[in-house]
Amino acid sequence: MLRGRAAIVVGTYRIFFVSDLHGSEVCFRKFINSADAYHPDLLIYGGDILGKILVPIFEEGRGSYHWYPNGEKKIRFPPDDLPEVERQIADQGRYTMTVTPDGWNELRNTPGKLEAMTLELGRDRVRAWLKLIGERLKPKGVSVVINVGNDDTDDVLELLRAEGPSNILVPDGDVVHAGPYEIFGCGYANMTPWHCARDLEEADLQKVLDRTVGRIGNPKHTILDIHAPPLGTGLDLAPQLDAHLKPKTVGGQILLEHVGSSSVRRVVEDVQPVLGLFGHIHESKAMDAIGQTPIVNPGSTYFSGHLQGVLLDLRGGELASHLFVTG
């Protein structure tokens, strides 16, 4: 049974950690509601805030609309159903716009315009989430650490820092303080086949990490919040991809490989912090260890609307317990 705040052992510092929600409205609201459900001292979001897809909802005239769920069969619906359709799409982490077919074709065929519109809608959702954090969590005295990920853009990082309420901490490229702990943050990742906004070659990622690691005080009171997981652990197993970026299979089974970062692993080995928090690889939900440091990836199934997270109780400079939760 999950304990209430009053039942938590004296001296315990509780963290609820999630990652890779990619714009999912329902998952983010569940993240906010976890303050009441699990009574954490600190909420941590491990990066990849933005969604990736803009879904057109087509205006037909005469007061009706249609759309193509997952690019499949056309679904028509009346105006009264528009808010519900938009909600369903937002819960999957996608963005919507109502548009005529001609307007959509113009948007798609104008270089850079579709990407700019998707990013604008993404920023609007981040602003709404920041407002929610201020309204719902600030009065409770709950702080939120929000890191960026490799799919997030630099202007989203700037938005977090410029417009976030006072109970938000943004650790990317820095060491921030939360309760008795230091949070070391890095929202970059080693290079992926998709060459995302914050992907770096290993040598460059190592330089980014080295610039910040010198700010760490006591490793026994330091938590690493790094988006990319360390190489060669239970946290970084992803499908092997062919030349067309499709998963390789043998006998119907998907082949897996380690895709984490050697630079990140080196930091964990050298620093040996009290805890390492990682995300990025949605399929690789796991708890593991490097040396004396426990490391965790909560995984992500954001598209289904299910929030995956992990409760972490720290006590006396070590991880006392952990519990994976899905809701």
C-alpha positions in Angstrom: 0.0 0.0 0.0 1.3 3.5 -0.8 1.9 5.6 2.2 0.4 9.1 2.9 2.8 12.0 3.7 2.3 11.6 7.4 3.3 7.9 7.3 6.6 8.4 5.5 9.6 7.6 7.7 11.2 10.6 9.3 14.3 11.6 7.3 13.0 10.2 4.0 13.0 12.3 0.9 10.5 11.1 -1.7 10.8 11.8 -5.4 8.3 10.9 -8.2 10.1 10.7 -11.5 8.7 10.5 -15.0 10.1 11.1 -18.5 9.2 11.3 -22.2 5.6 12.4 -22.0 5.9 14.1 -25.5 3.0 16.5 -25.2 0.5 14.1 -23.7 -2.1 16.2 -21.9 -3.6 13.3 -19.9 -0.2 12.0 -18.8 1.0 15.5 -17.7 -2.1 16.0 -15.6 -1.6 12.6 -14.0 2.0 13.8 -13.2 0.6 16.9 -11.5 -2.0 14.8 -9.6 0.8 12.5 -8.3 1.5 15.2 -5.7 -1.8 14.2 -4.0 -1.6 10.5 -4.8 2.0 9.8 -3.7 2.9 12.8 -1.5 6.4 13.4 -2.9 8.7 16.1 -1.7 9.8 16.6 -5.3 8.5 15.9 -8.8 11.1 15.3 -11.6 10.4 15.3 -15.3 13.3 13.8 -17.2 12.9 15.5 -20.6 11.2 15.2 -24.0 8.4 17.7 -23.3 7.3 18.4 -26.9 5.0 16.4 -29.0 6.0 15.5 -32.6 2.9 15.5 -34.8 0.3 18.1 -35.9 -3.1 16.6 -36.8 -5.4 18.5 -39.2 -9.1 18.6 -38.5 -10.8 19.5 -41.8 -13.6 21.9 -42.0 -16.2 20.7 -44.5 -18.6 23.6 -44.4 -22.3 23.3 -43.4 -21.0 22.9 -39.8 -19.3 19.6 -40.0 -15.7 18.3 -39.7 -13.6 15.2 -40.5 -10.2 13.8 -39.6 -8.2 10.7 -40.3 -7.3 8.8 -37.0 -3.7 7.6 -37.4 -4.0 8.4 -41.1 -6.7 5.8 -41.6 -10.4 5.9 -42.5 -12.1 9.3 -42.7 -14.3 10.1 -39.6 -16.9 12.8 -39.9 -18.3 14.5 -36.8 -20.6 17.4 -35.9 -19.3 20.7 -34.3 -20.4 19.6 -30.8 -17.9 16.8 -30.9 -14.9 19.0 -31.8 -13.7 19.5 -28.2 -13.8 15.8 -27.5 -11.9 15.0 -30.7 -9.3 17.6 -29.9 -9.0 16.2 -26.3 -8.4 12.7 -27.6 -5.7 13.8 -29.9 -4.0 16.0 -27.2 -4.0 13.0 -24.8 -1.9 11.1 -27.4 0.7 13.9 -27.3 -0.3 15.4 -30.7 -1.4 18.9 -31.7 -4.5 19.9 -33.7 -5.6 22.7 -36.0 -8.9 23.2 -37.8 -8.2 23.9 -41.4 -9.6 23.6 -45.0 -8.0 21.0 -47.2 -6.6 23.7 -49.4 -5.2 25.5 -46.3 -3.5 22.2 -45.1 -2.0 21.6 -48.5 -0.5 25.1 -48.5 0.9 24.6 -45.0 2.5 21.3 -46.0 3.9 22.6 -49.2 5.5 25.8 -47.8 9.0 24.9 -46.7 9.4 25.2 -42.9 5.8 26.3 -42.3 4.4 23.0 -40.9 7.4 22.6 -38.6 7.0 26.2 -37.3 3.3 25.7 -36.7 3.9 22.5 -34.8 6.5 24.2 -32.6 4.2 27.2 -31.9 1.5 24.8 -30.7 4.0 23.0 -28.7 5.1 26.1 -26.9 1.5 27.0 -26.2 1.0 23.7 -24.5 4.2 24.1 -22.5 2.9 27.5 -21.3 -0.3 25.9 -20.2 1.6 23.2 -18.3 3.7 25.8 -16.6 0.6 27.7 -15.5 -0.9 24.4 -14.2 2.3 23.8 -12.1 2.0 27.3 -10.6 -1.7 27.0 -9.8 -1.8 23.4 -8.6 1.6 22.7 -7.0 3.0 26.0 -5.8 0.3 26.4 -3.1 1.2 22.9 -1.9 4.9 23.8 -1.6 5.8 21.1 -4.1 8.8 21.9 -6.4 9.1 20.5 -9.9 12.4 19.8 -11.7 11.9 19.9 -15.4 14.7 18.8 -17.7 14.6 19.0 -21.5 15.3 16.1 -23.8 16.9 15.5 -27.3 13.5 16.2 -29.0 13.1 19.6 -27.3 14.3 22.8 -28.8 16.5 25.5 -27.2 13.6 27.9 -27.3 11.5 25.6 -25.2 14.4 25.5 -22.7 14.4 29.3 -22.7 10.6 29.3 -22.2 10.9 27.1 -19.1 13.5 29.4 -17.6 11.7 32.7 -18.6 8.1 31.8 -17.9 8.2 29.0 -15.3 6.7 29.7 -11.9 9.0 30.0 -8.9 8.5 26.3 -7.9 10.2 25.1 -11.1 13.9 24.2 -11.3 15.5 23.7 -14.7 18.8 21.8 -14.4 20.0 21.5 -18.0 23.7 22.4 -18.0 23.6 23.2 -14.3 23.5 21.9 -10.8 20.3 23.0 -8.9 19.4 22.5 -5.3 16.2 20.7 -4.2 15.8 20.0 -0.5 19.0 18.3 0.8 20.1 17.3 -2.7 21.9 18.7 -5.7 20.4 17.9 -9.2 22.9 17.6 -12.0 21.1 18.1 -15.3 21.8 17.4 -19.0 19.1 17.3 -21.7 21.3 16.3 -24.6 21.6 12.8 -25.9 24.2 10.8 -28.0 23.4 10.8 -31.7 20.3 9.0 -32.9 19.4 7.9 -36.4 16.9 10.8 -36.5 19.4 13.6 -35.7 17.1 15.3 -33.3 17.3 18.9 -32.0 19.6 18.1 -29.1 21.5 15.0 -30.4 25.3 15.3 -30.1 28.2 13.1 -31.1 29.8 11.4 -28.1 32.8 13.6 -28.0 30.6 16.7 -27.9 28.3 15.2 -25.3 31.4 14.5 -23.1 32.4 18.1 -23.3 28.9 19.3 -22.2 29.0 16.9 -19.2 32.5 17.9 -18.3 31.5 21.6 -18.2 29.0 20.9 -15.4 30.5 18.0 -13.4 32.9 20.3 -11.7 30.0 22.1 -9.9 29.0 18.9 -8.0 29.6 19.2 -4.3 29.0 16.0 -2.3 28.2 13.0 -4.6 26.3 11.4 -1.8 23.9 14.3 -2.0 23.9 14.5 -5.8 21.2 13.1 -8.2 22.0 12.9 -11.9 19.1 13.9 -14.1 20.4 13.1 -17.6 18.0 12.4 -20.5 20.2 9.8 -22.2 20.8 6.6 -20.3 24.3 5.1 -19.8 25.5 2.6 -22.3 25.4 -1.2 -21.5 22.7 -1.3 -18.9 19.1 -2.4 -18.5 18.1 1.2 -19.2 19.3 1.5 -22.8 17.9 -1.5 -24.7 16.1 -0.5 -27.9 15.1 -2.2 -31.2 17.8 -2.7 -33.7 16.9 -0.8 -36.9 17.4 -1.6 -40.5 18.4 0.9 -43.3 14.7 2.1 -43.4 14.6 2.6 -39.6 12.3 -0.4 -39.1 12.9 -2.8 -36.3 14.9 -5.9 -37.2 13.2 -9.3 -36.3 14.3 -12.9 -36.1 11.6 -15.5 -35.8 9.0 -12.8 -35.1 11.1 -11.5 -32.2 12.4 -7.9 -32.3 16.2 -7.7 -31.9 17.5 -5.4 -29.2 20.7 -3.5 -28.8 22.3 -1.1 -26.3 22.0 2.4 -27.5 23.0 4.5 -24.5 25.8 6.9 -24.1 29.4 6.0 -23.1 30.0 9.6 -22.0 27.0 9.4 -19.6 28.2 6.0 -18.3 31.7 7.6 -17.6 30.1 10.4 -15.5 28.2 7.9 -13.4 31.3 5.7 -12.9 33.4 8.7 -11.9 31.0 10.6 -9.7 29.1 7.7 -8.1 26.1 9.9 -7.1 23.4 8.8 -4.7 21.0 8.2 -7.7 20.9 8.4 -11.5 17.6 9.3 -13.3 17.4 8.7 -17.0 14.8 8.4 -19.8 15.0 8.6 -23.6 14.5 4.9 -24.4 10.8 4.4 -23.9 10.9 0.6 -24.1 13.6 0.2 -21.5 11.9 0.6 -18.2 14.3 -0.7 -15.6 16.3 -0.3 -12.4 20.0 -1.2 -12.6 23.3 -0.1 -11.0 26.7 1.2 -12.0 29.1 0.6 -9.1 27.3 1.8 -6.0 24.9 4.1 -7.9 21.3 2.9 -8.5 20.1 4.0 -11.9 16.5 4.0 -13.2 14.5 4.6 -16.4 10.7 4.8 -15.8 10.0 4.1 -19.5 7.1 5.7 -21.4 3.8 4.7 -22.9 2.5 8.3 -23.3 0.6 7.6 -26.6 -1.7 5.2 -24.7 -2.5 7.8 -22.1 -0.9 5.7 -19.3 1.7 7.4 -17.1 4.7 5.4 -16.2 6.8 6.6 -13.3 8.9 5.5 -10.3 8.6 6.5 -6.7 12.0 6.8 -5.0 12.6 7.2 -1.3 16.0 8.5 -0.3 17.2 8.2 3.3 20.7 8.7 4.8 22.5 9.3 1.6 21.2 6.2 -0.2 18.1 4.9 -2.0 16.0 3.2 0.6 13.2 1.9 -1.7 11.7 2.3 -5.2 8.4 1.4 -6.7 7.4 1.5 -10.4 3.9 2.7 -10.9 1.5 3.0 -13.9 -1.7 4.9 -13.9 
